Amino acid sequence: MKLSQFKFHLPESLIAHNPSDQRDEARLMVLNRNTGAIEHKVFKDIINYFDDKDVMILNNTRVFPARMYGNKEKTGATIEVFLLRELNKELRLWDVLVDPARKIRVGNKLYFGENDLLVAEVVDNTTSRGRTIRFLFDGTDEEFRNNIELLGETPLPKYIKRKATPEDKERYQTIFAKEEGAVAAPTAGLHFSRELMKRLELKGVEFAEITLHIGLGTFRSVEVEDLTKHKMDSEQFIIRQEAVNTVNKALEEKRKVCAVGTTSMRAIESAVSAGKILKPANDWTSKFIFPPYDFSIANCMITNFHTPESTLLMMIAAFGGYENVMNAYEVAVKEKYKFYSYGDAMLII
């Protein structure tokens, strides 16, 4: 398929800059991928579409406060440092993006917080904006992490044109977040409240937790018309035996297996055995899913509404059917659904 086939007009006013008042009270569009039929609901109504022994696959990655602001030595210029991933725990080496990049060279030192709580030295250039930095910190790893928590901001996507607030620290995180390592939230999971999870549990719905640490590549735009030439960034994922057992039992019993979010879907589709069942994994994936694609594990999916020409929309179109999904998006715009990270949700069954 071609990039231009995923264009649609998205009014700026439909991009959500703030979360819904209650997690489970965002709007929910339900799309039947066999018939193309659409229903309009509220997210907590999702309970009516699942039964005893159905399985939801949740991405339990935890977002860390990846956006920091430091001052350059001598000049005192303010530099944004976006932590991407830790390269070496002992040496405190990190892969980062810096802005403005032209001011930051190898050998420069950056100072963070009052009384220079953290100091970092630039040790390598990786891309035009990418750098490798080493934090010069002698304390324990726990003290170092506490300082990152203290100095870092919730890494809201750049399109949200406002400062991160204390509310974002809680709301830009799923309630089942455990494994730290993401720089963006698995946003379909943001709609689950503790009350809704409990009600699903009481109904007999089972949860299988997997981990995929979301990187900034999630937001990278596609710049080639021929989709086969697009390369995805690699993201680390972990699928443990316990989740494998839960999912494969549901597949065997022909239950609903629901991928909560594109990240859960990418992870499970990167760990399919020759027998078309889920297998344990601790690996990196750069899997790019776009139509046509034969899915092996999930038979339903929860997702947010994504932006035009995004790899996320392409995956949704592969799962729900291109015509169905593009029609549903047309309806979503007309009905003023909210899009993107803090936006409304879609259930594809």
PAVEXKOL-270047 format. One record per residue (C-alpha): x, y, z; residue in three letters; residue number from 1. Coordinates in steps of 0.2 Angstrom, whole numbers, plus 5000, padded with zeros to 4 digits. Example, Ala and Ser with C-alpha at 12.3 -4.5 7.8 and 13.67 -1.06 7.14 Angstrom:
BEGIN
+------+------+------+------+-----+
!    x !    y !    z ! code ! pos !
+------+------+------+------+-----+
! 5062 ! 4978 ! 5039 !  Ala !   1 !
! 5068 ! 4995 ! 5036 !  Ser !   2 !
+------+------+------+------+-----+
***
This chain:
BEGIN
+------+------+------+------+-----+
!    x !    y !    z ! code ! pos !
+------+------+------+------+-----+
! 5000 ! 5000 ! 5000 !  Met !   1 !
! 5005 ! 5018 ! 4998 !  Lys !   2 !
! 5007 ! 5032 ! 5011 !  Leu !   3 !
! 4995 ! 5043 ! 5003 !  Ser !   4 !
! 4981 ! 5030 ! 5006 !  Gln !   5 !
! 4982 ! 5035 ! 5024 !  Phe !   6 !
! 4979 ! 5053 ! 5022 !  Lys !   7 !
! 4963 ! 5061 ! 5030 !  Phe !   8 !
! 4958 ! 5078 ! 5036 !  His !   9 !
! 4961 ! 5080 ! 5055 !  Leu !  10 !
! 4955 ! 5096 ! 5062 !  Pro !  11 !
! 4967 ! 5103 ! 5075 !  Glu !  12 !
! 4953 ! 5105 ! 5087 !  Ser !  13 !
! 4951 ! 5086 ! 5088 !  Leu !  14 !
! 4968 ! 5083 ! 5095 !  Ile !  15 !
! 4967 ! 5080 ! 5113 !  Ala !  16 !
! 4978 ! 5091 ! 5124 !  His !  17 !
! 4971 ! 5085 ! 5141 !  Asn !  18 !
! 4964 ! 5068 ! 5147 !  Pro !  19 !
! 4946 ! 5065 ! 5150 !  Ser !  20 !
! 4939 ! 5069 ! 5167 !  Asp !  21 !
! 4938 ! 5050 ! 5172 !  Gln !  22 !
! 4949 ! 5037 ! 5164 !  Arg !  23 !
! 4935 ! 5026 ! 5159 !  Asp !  24 !
! 4923 ! 5039 ! 5153 !  Glu !  25 !
! 4932 ! 5043 ! 5137 !  Ala !  26 !
! 4921 ! 5040 ! 5122 !  Arg !  27 !
! 4922 ! 5023 ! 5113 !  Leu !  28 !
! 4919 ! 5018 ! 5095 !  Met !  29 !
! 4915 ! 5000 ! 5093 !  Val !  30 !
! 4919 ! 4993 ! 5075 !  Leu !  31 !
! 4914 ! 4976 ! 5069 !  Asn !  32 !
! 4928 ! 4971 ! 5057 !  Arg !  33 !
! 4917 ! 4958 ! 5048 !  Asn !  34 !
! 4902 ! 4970 ! 5044 !  Thr !  35 !
! 4910 ! 4987 ! 5046 !  Gly !  36 !
! 4895 ! 4992 ! 5058 !  Ala !  37 !
! 4899 ! 5006 ! 5071 !  Ile !  38 !
! 4892 ! 5009 ! 5088 !  Glu !  39 !
! 4895 ! 5024 ! 5099 !  His !  40 !
! 4898 ! 5020 ! 5118 !  Lys !  41 !
! 4908 ! 5026 ! 5133 !  Val !  42 !
! 4924 ! 5016 ! 5137 !  Phe !  43 !
! 4917 ! 5008 ! 5153 !  Lys !  44 !
! 4904 ! 5000 ! 5142 !  Asp !  45 !
! 4918 ! 4989 ! 5135 !  Ile !  46 !
! 4914 ! 4976 ! 5149 !  Ile !  47 !
! 4898 ! 4971 ! 5139 !  Asn !  48 !
! 4909 ! 4965 ! 5125 !  Tyr !  49 !
! 4919 ! 4952 ! 5135 !  Phe !  50 !
! 4915 ! 4936 ! 5144 !  Asp !  51 !
! 4922 ! 4923 ! 5156 !  Asp !  52 !
! 4939 ! 4917 ! 5151 !  Lys !  53 !
! 4942 ! 4930 ! 5138 !  Asp !  54 !
! 4959 ! 4938 ! 5138 !  Val !  55 !
! 4966 ! 4956 ! 5137 !  Met !  56 !
! 4984 ! 4958 ! 5134 !  Ile !  57 !
! 4991 ! 4973 ! 5143 !  Leu !  58 !
! 5007 ! 4982 ! 5140 !  Asn !  59 !
! 5014 ! 4985 ! 5158 !  Asn !  60 !
! 5028 ! 4997 ! 5153 !  Thr !  61 !
! 5031 ! 5012 ! 5164 !  Arg !  62 !
! 5035 ! 5029 ! 5157 !  Val !  63 !
! 5049 ! 5038 ! 5166 !  Phe !  64 !
! 5051 ! 5057 ! 5167 !  Pro !  65 !
! 5062 ! 5057 ! 5152 !  Ala !  66 !
! 5062 ! 5076 ! 5148 !  Arg !  67 !
! 5075 ! 5086 ! 5158 !  Met !  68 !
! 5082 ! 5104 ! 5157 !  Tyr !  69 !
! 5100 ! 5107 ! 5160 !  Gly !  70 !
! 5112 ! 5122 ! 5159 !  Asn !  71 !
! 5128 ! 5122 ! 5148 !  Lys !  72 !
! 5144 ! 5125 ! 5157 !  Glu !  73 !
! 5151 ! 5143 ! 5155 !  Lys !  74 !
! 5137 ! 5150 ! 5145 !  Thr !  75 !
! 5123 ! 5144 ! 5156 !  Gly !  76 !
! 5112 ! 5141 ! 5140 !  Ala !  77 !
! 5096 ! 5130 ! 5144 !  Thr !  78 !
! 5097 ! 5114 ! 5135 !  Ile !  79 !
! 5083 ! 5101 ! 5134 !  Glu !  80 !
! 5089 ! 5084 ! 5136 !  Val !  81 !
! 5077 ! 5070 ! 5132 !  Phe !  82 !
! 5083 ! 5053 ! 5139 !  Leu !  83 !
! 5080 ! 5039 ! 5127 !  Leu !  84 !
! 5088 ! 5024 ! 5135 !  Arg !  85 !
! 5101 ! 5019 ! 5147 !  Glu !  86 !
! 5116 ! 5011 ! 5138 !  Leu !  87 !
! 5126 ! 5006 ! 5153 !  Asn !  88 !
! 5120 ! 5006 ! 5171 !  Lys !  89 !
! 5137 ! 5006 ! 5180 !  Glu !  90 !
! 5144 ! 5020 ! 5169 !  Leu !  91 !
! 5128 ! 5029 ! 5169 !  Arg !  92 !
! 5129 ! 5031 ! 5150 !  Leu !  93 !
! 5113 ! 5037 ! 5141 !  Trp !  94 !
! 5107 ! 5039 ! 5124 !  Asp !  95 !
! 5098 ! 5056 ! 5123 !  Val !  96 !
! 5092 ! 5069 ! 5111 !  Leu !  97 !
! 5097 ! 5087 ! 5114 !  Val !  98 !
! 5089 ! 5103 ! 5109 !  Asp !  99 !
! 5096 ! 5115 ! 5103 !  Pro ! 100 !
! 5108 ! 5102 ! 5096 !  Ala ! 101 !
! 5120 ! 5114 ! 5088 !  Arg ! 102 !
! 5126 ! 5121 ! 5104 !  Lys ! 103 !
! 5131 ! 5104 ! 5111 !  Ile ! 104 !
! 5147 ! 5096 ! 5107 !  Arg ! 105 !
! 5158 ! 5081 ! 5114 !  Val ! 106 !
! 5166 ! 5087 ! 5130 !  Gly ! 107 !
! 5153 ! 5099 ! 5135 !  Asn ! 108 !
! 5146 ! 5097 ! 5153 !  Lys ! 109 !
! 5128 ! 5100 ! 5157 !  Leu ! 110 !
! 5122 ! 5105 ! 5175 !  Tyr ! 111 !
! 5104 ! 5100 ! 5181 !  Phe ! 112 !
! 5094 ! 5106 ! 5196 !  Gly ! 113 !
! 5098 ! 5117 ! 5211 !  Glu ! 114 !
! 5116 ! 5115 ! 5217 !  Asn ! 115 !
! 5120 ! 5105 ! 5202 !  Asp ! 116 !
! 5111 ! 5090 ! 5208 !  Leu ! 117 !
! 5116 ! 5080 ! 5193 !  Leu ! 118 !
! 5131 ! 5084 ! 5181 !  Val ! 119 !
! 5133 ! 5075 ! 5164 !  Ala ! 120 !
! 5147 ! 5075 ! 5151 !  Glu ! 121 !
! 5144 ! 5073 ! 5132 !  Val ! 122 !
! 5154 ! 5059 ! 5126 !  Val ! 123 !
! 5148 ! 5055 ! 5108 !  Asp ! 124 !
! 5138 ! 5062 ! 5094 !  Asn ! 125 !
! 5125 ! 5049 ! 5087 !  Thr ! 126 !
! 5114 ! 5058 ! 5075 !  Thr ! 127 !
! 5111 ! 5077 ! 5071 !  Ser ! 128 !
! 5101 ! 5078 ! 5088 !  Arg ! 129 !
! 5107 ! 5062 ! 5096 !  Gly ! 130 !
! 5121 ! 5062 ! 5109 !  Arg ! 131 !
! 5128 ! 5049 ! 5122 !  Thr ! 132 !
! 5130 ! 5057 ! 5139 !  Ile ! 133 !
! 5138 ! 5051 ! 5155 !  Arg ! 134 !
! 5131 ! 5056 ! 5172 !  Phe ! 135 !
! 5145 ! 5060 ! 5184 !  Leu ! 136 !
! 5137 ! 5054 ! 5200 !  Phe ! 137 !
! 5145 ! 5044 ! 5214 !  Asp ! 138 !
! 5129 ! 5040 ! 5224 !  Gly ! 139 !
! 5119 ! 5024 ! 5224 !  Thr ! 140 !
! 5108 ! 5019 ! 5209 !  Asp ! 141 !
! 5093 ! 5022 ! 5220 !  Glu ! 142 !
! 5099 ! 5040 ! 5223 !  Glu ! 143 !
! 5102 ! 5042 ! 5205 !  Phe ! 144 !
! 5085 ! 5037 ! 5200 !  Arg ! 145 !
! 5077 ! 5048 ! 5213 !  Asn ! 146 !
! 5086 ! 5063 ! 5206 !  Asn ! 147 !
! 5080 ! 5058 ! 5188 !  Ile ! 148 !
! 5062 ! 5057 ! 5196 !  Glu ! 149 !
! 5065 ! 5074 ! 5204 !  Leu ! 150 !
! 5072 ! 5083 ! 5189 !  Leu ! 151 !
! 5063 ! 5075 ! 5175 !  Gly ! 152 !
! 5046 ! 5080 ! 5167 !  Glu ! 153 !
! 5033 ! 5068 ! 5161 !  Thr ! 154 !
! 5038 ! 5067 ! 5142 !  Pro ! 155 !
! 5021 ! 5072 ! 5134 !  Leu ! 156 !
! 5022 ! 5072 ! 5115 !  Pro ! 157 !
! 5028 ! 5088 ! 5107 !  Lys ! 158 !
! 5011 ! 5091 ! 5099 !  Tyr ! 159 !
! 5004 ! 5095 ! 5116 !  Ile ! 160 !
! 5008 ! 5113 ! 5117 !  Lys ! 161 !
! 5008 ! 5115 ! 5136 !  Arg ! 162 !
! 5020 ! 5111 ! 5151 !  Lys ! 163 !
! 5018 ! 5095 ! 5159 !  Ala ! 164 !
! 5008 ! 5096 ! 5176 !  Thr ! 165 !
! 5008 ! 5085 ! 5191 !  Pro ! 166 !
! 4992 ! 5078 ! 5185 !  Glu ! 167 !
! 5001 ! 5072 ! 5169 !  Asp ! 168 !
! 5013 ! 5062 ! 5180 !  Lys ! 169 !
! 4998 ! 5051 ! 5185 !  Glu ! 170 !
! 4987 ! 5052 ! 5170 !  Arg ! 171 !
! 5001 ! 5049 ! 5157 !  Tyr ! 172 !
! 5004 ! 5032 ! 5165 !  Gln ! 173 !
! 4993 ! 5016 ! 5165 !  Thr ! 174 !
! 4986 ! 5010 ! 5181 !  Ile ! 175 !
! 4995 ! 4993 ! 5178 !  Phe ! 176 !
! 5012 ! 5001 ! 5174 !  Ala ! 177 !
! 5026 ! 4992 ! 5182 !  Lys ! 178 !
! 5042 ! 4990 ! 5171 !  Glu ! 179 !
! 5051 ! 5006 ! 5169 !  Glu ! 180 !
! 5058 ! 5010 ! 5152 !  Gly ! 181 !
! 5046 ! 5019 ! 5140 !  Ala ! 182 !
! 5047 ! 5037 ! 5134 !  Val ! 183 !
! 5029 ! 5037 ! 5129 !  Ala ! 184 !
! 5013 ! 5029 ! 5136 !  Ala ! 185 !
! 5004 ! 5014 ! 5129 !  Pro ! 186 !
! 4989 ! 5025 ! 5127 !  Thr ! 187 !
! 4975 ! 5013 ! 5124 !  Ala ! 188 !
! 4978 ! 5007 ! 5142 !  Gly ! 189 !
! 4976 ! 5024 ! 5149 !  Leu ! 190 !
! 4957 ! 5022 ! 5148 !  His ! 191 !
! 4957 ! 5008 ! 5161 !  Phe ! 192 !
! 4952 ! 5013 ! 5179 !  Ser ! 193 !
! 4954 ! 5002 ! 5194 !  Arg ! 194 !
! 4935 ! 5000 ! 5196 !  Glu ! 195 !
! 4934 ! 4995 ! 5178 !  Leu ! 196 !
! 4948 ! 4982 ! 5180 !  Met ! 197 !
! 4939 ! 4975 ! 5195 !  Lys ! 198 !
! 4923 ! 4973 ! 5186 !  Arg ! 199 !
! 4931 ! 4964 ! 5172 !  Leu ! 200 !
! 4940 ! 4953 ! 5184 !  Glu ! 201 !
! 4923 ! 4949 ! 5193 !  Leu ! 202 !
! 4916 ! 4945 ! 5176 !  Lys ! 203 !
! 4930 ! 4932 ! 5173 !  Gly ! 204 !
! 4941 ! 4942 ! 5160 !  Val ! 205 !
! 4959 ! 4937 ! 5162 !  Glu ! 206 !
! 4974 ! 4949 ! 5160 !  Phe ! 207 !
! 4990 ! 4944 ! 5152 !  Ala ! 208 !
! 5004 ! 4957 ! 5155 !  Glu ! 209 !
! 5018 ! 4959 ! 5142 !  Ile ! 210 !
! 5031 ! 4973 ! 5141 !  Thr ! 211 !
! 5036 ! 4984 ! 5126 !  Leu ! 212 !
! 5046 ! 4999 ! 5130 !  His ! 213 !
! 5040 ! 5012 ! 5119 !  Ile ! 214 !
! 5053 ! 5024 ! 5111 !  Gly ! 215 !
! 5051 ! 5040 ! 5101 !  Leu ! 216 !
! 5051 ! 5030 ! 5085 !  Gly ! 217 !
! 5032 ! 5028 ! 5089 !  Thr ! 218 !
! 5030 ! 5046 ! 5083 !  Phe ! 219 !
! 5042 ! 5046 ! 5068 !  Arg ! 220 !
! 5034 ! 5051 ! 5052 !  Ser ! 221 !
! 5034 ! 5040 ! 5037 !  Val ! 222 !
! 5043 ! 5049 ! 5023 !  Glu ! 223 !
! 5042 ! 5036 ! 5009 !  Val ! 224 !
! 5027 ! 5033 ! 4998 !  Glu ! 225 !
! 5031 ! 5015 ! 4996 !  Asp ! 226 !
! 5028 ! 5007 ! 5013 !  Leu ! 227 !
! 5039 ! 4992 ! 5010 !  Thr ! 228 !
! 5054 ! 5004 ! 5011 !  Lys ! 229 !
! 5050 ! 5012 ! 5028 !  His ! 230 !
! 5060 ! 5006 ! 5043 !  Lys ! 231 !
! 5054 ! 5006 ! 5061 !  Met ! 232 !
! 5065 ! 5010 ! 5076 !  Asp ! 233 !
! 5068 ! 4995 ! 5087 !  Ser ! 234 !
! 5059 ! 4993 ! 5104 !  Glu ! 235 !
! 5063 ! 4981 ! 5117 !  Gln ! 236 !
! 5050 ! 4969 ! 5122 !  Phe ! 237 !
! 5048 ! 4955 ! 5135 !  Ile ! 238 !
! 5034 ! 4941 ! 5135 !  Ile ! 239 !
! 5035 ! 4929 ! 5150 !  Arg ! 240 !
! 5029 ! 4911 ! 5151 !  Gln ! 241 !
! 5014 ! 4916 ! 5162 !  Glu ! 242 !
! 5007 ! 4927 ! 5149 !  Ala ! 243 !
! 5010 ! 4914 ! 5135 !  Val ! 244 !
! 5001 ! 4901 ! 5145 !  Asn ! 245 !
! 4986 ! 4913 ! 5148 !  Thr ! 246 !
! 4985 ! 4918 ! 5129 !  Val ! 247 !
! 4988 ! 4901 ! 5122 !  Asn ! 248 !
! 4974 ! 4893 ! 5133 !  Lys ! 249 !
! 4962 ! 4906 ! 5127 !  Ala ! 250 !
! 4967 ! 4903 ! 5109 !  Leu ! 251 !
! 4964 ! 4884 ! 5111 !  Glu ! 252 !
! 4947 ! 4887 ! 5119 !  Glu ! 253 !
! 4943 ! 4900 ! 5105 !  Lys ! 254 !
! 4940 ! 4914 ! 5117 !  Arg ! 255 !
! 4942 ! 4932 ! 5113 !  Lys ! 256 !
! 4960 ! 4938 ! 5114 !  Val ! 257 !
! 4961 ! 4956 ! 5114 !  Cys ! 258 !
! 4977 ! 4966 ! 5111 !  Ala ! 259 !
! 4976 ! 4982 ! 5121 !  Val ! 260 !
! 4985 ! 4995 ! 5110 !  Gly ! 261 !
! 4997 ! 4994 ! 5095 !  Thr ! 262 !
! 5012 ! 4991 ! 5106 !  Thr ! 263 !
! 5004 ! 4975 ! 5114 !  Ser ! 264 !
! 5000 ! 4970 ! 5096 !  Met ! 265 !
! 5017 ! 4973 ! 5089 !  Arg ! 266 !
! 5025 ! 4963 ! 5104 !  Ala ! 267 !
! 5014 ! 4948 ! 5102 !  Ile ! 268 !
! 5016 ! 4948 ! 5083 !  Glu ! 269 !
! 5035 ! 4948 ! 5085 !  Ser ! 270 !
! 5034 ! 4932 ! 5096 !  Ala ! 271 !
! 5023 ! 4919 ! 5086 !  Val ! 272 !
! 5029 ! 4901 ! 5085 !  Ser ! 273 !
! 5029 ! 4891 ! 5069 !  Ala ! 274 !
! 5012 ! 4883 ! 5076 !  Gly ! 275 !
! 5004 ! 4901 ! 5076 !  Lys ! 276 !
! 5004 ! 4902 ! 5095 !  Ile ! 277 !
! 5013 ! 4914 ! 5107 !  Leu ! 278 !
! 5030 ! 4910 ! 5113 !  Lys ! 279 !
! 5041 ! 4918 ! 5127 !  Pro ! 280 !
! 5053 ! 4932 ! 5121 !  Ala ! 281 !
! 5065 ! 4944 ! 5128 !  Asn ! 282 !
! 5071 ! 4953 ! 5112 !  Asp ! 283 !
! 5070 ! 4969 ! 5101 !  Trp ! 284 !
! 5057 ! 4972 ! 5087 !  Thr ! 285 !
! 5056 ! 4983 ! 5072 !  Ser ! 286 !
! 5041 ! 4975 ! 5065 !  Lys ! 287 !
! 5031 ! 4986 ! 5054 !  Phe ! 288 !
! 5013 ! 4980 ! 5052 !  Ile ! 289 !
! 5002 ! 4987 ! 5037 !  Phe ! 290 !
! 4989 ! 4980 ! 5025 !  Pro ! 291 !
! 4988 ! 4966 ! 5020 !  Pro ! 292 !
! 4994 ! 4957 ! 5035 !  Tyr ! 293 !
! 4989 ! 4940 ! 5043 !  Asp ! 294 !
! 4987 ! 4942 ! 5062 !  Phe ! 295 !
! 4991 ! 4926 ! 5072 !  Ser ! 296 !
! 4986 ! 4929 ! 5090 !  Ile ! 297 !
! 4973 ! 4943 ! 5094 !  Ala ! 298 !
! 4956 ! 4942 ! 5087 !  Asn ! 299 !
! 4950 ! 4959 ! 5094 !  Cys ! 300 !
! 4959 ! 4975 ! 5098 !  Met ! 301 !
! 4958 ! 4991 ! 5109 !  Ile ! 302 !
! 4966 ! 5007 ! 5102 !  Thr ! 303 !
! 4966 ! 5026 ! 5102 !  Asn ! 304 !
! 4962 ! 5037 ! 5087 !  Phe ! 305 !
! 4979 ! 5040 ! 5077 !  His ! 306 !
! 4985 ! 5054 ! 5066 !  Thr ! 307 !
! 4985 ! 5053 ! 5047 !  Pro ! 308 !
! 4999 ! 5044 ! 5038 !  Glu ! 309 !
! 5005 ! 5036 ! 5055 !  Ser ! 310 !
! 5012 ! 5019 ! 5057 !  Thr ! 311 !
! 4999 ! 5016 ! 5071 !  Leu ! 312 !
! 4984 ! 5020 ! 5059 !  Leu ! 313 !
! 4992 ! 5008 ! 5046 !  Met ! 314 !
! 4992 ! 4994 ! 5059 !  Met ! 315 !
! 4974 ! 4997 ! 5064 !  Ile ! 316 !
! 4969 ! 4997 ! 5045 !  Ala ! 317 !
! 4978 ! 4980 ! 5043 !  Ala ! 318 !
! 4968 ! 4973 ! 5058 !  Phe ! 319 !
! 4951 ! 4981 ! 5055 !  Gly ! 320 !
! 4951 ! 4981 ! 5036 !  Gly ! 321 !
! 4957 ! 4996 ! 5026 !  Tyr ! 322 !
! 4940 ! 5002 ! 5020 !  Glu ! 323 !
! 4931 ! 4999 ! 5037 !  Asn ! 324 !
! 4945 ! 5009 ! 5047 !  Val ! 325 !
! 4946 ! 5023 ! 5035 !  Met ! 326 !
! 4927 ! 5025 ! 5035 !  Asn ! 327 !
! 4927 ! 5024 ! 5054 !  Ala ! 328 !
! 4939 ! 5038 ! 5055 !  Tyr ! 329 !
! 4928 ! 5048 ! 5044 !  Glu ! 330 !
! 4914 ! 5045 ! 5056 !  Val ! 331 !
! 4925 ! 5049 ! 5071 !  Ala ! 332 !
! 4930 ! 5066 ! 5063 !  Val ! 333 !
! 4912 ! 5070 ! 5059 !  Lys ! 334 !
! 4906 ! 5065 ! 5077 !  Glu ! 335 !
! 4921 ! 5075 ! 5085 !  Lys ! 336 !
! 4930 ! 5060 ! 5093 !  Tyr ! 337 !
! 4946 ! 5066 ! 5101 !  Lys ! 338 !
! 4962 ! 5060 ! 5094 !  Phe ! 339 !
! 4979 ! 5054 ! 5099 !  Tyr ! 340 !
! 4987 ! 5050 ! 5116 !  Ser ! 341 !
! 4974 ! 5058 ! 5127 !  Tyr ! 342 !
! 4960 ! 5055 ! 5115 !  Gly ! 343 !
! 4945 ! 5043 ! 5114 !  Asp ! 344 !
! 4946 ! 5024 ! 5111 !  Ala ! 345 !
! 4941 ! 5012 ! 5098 !  Met ! 346 !
! 4937 ! 4993 ! 5100 !  Leu ! 347 !
! 4938 ! 4982 ! 5085 !  Ile ! 348 !
! 4929 ! 4966 ! 5086 !  Ile ! 349 !
+------+------+------+------+-----+
***
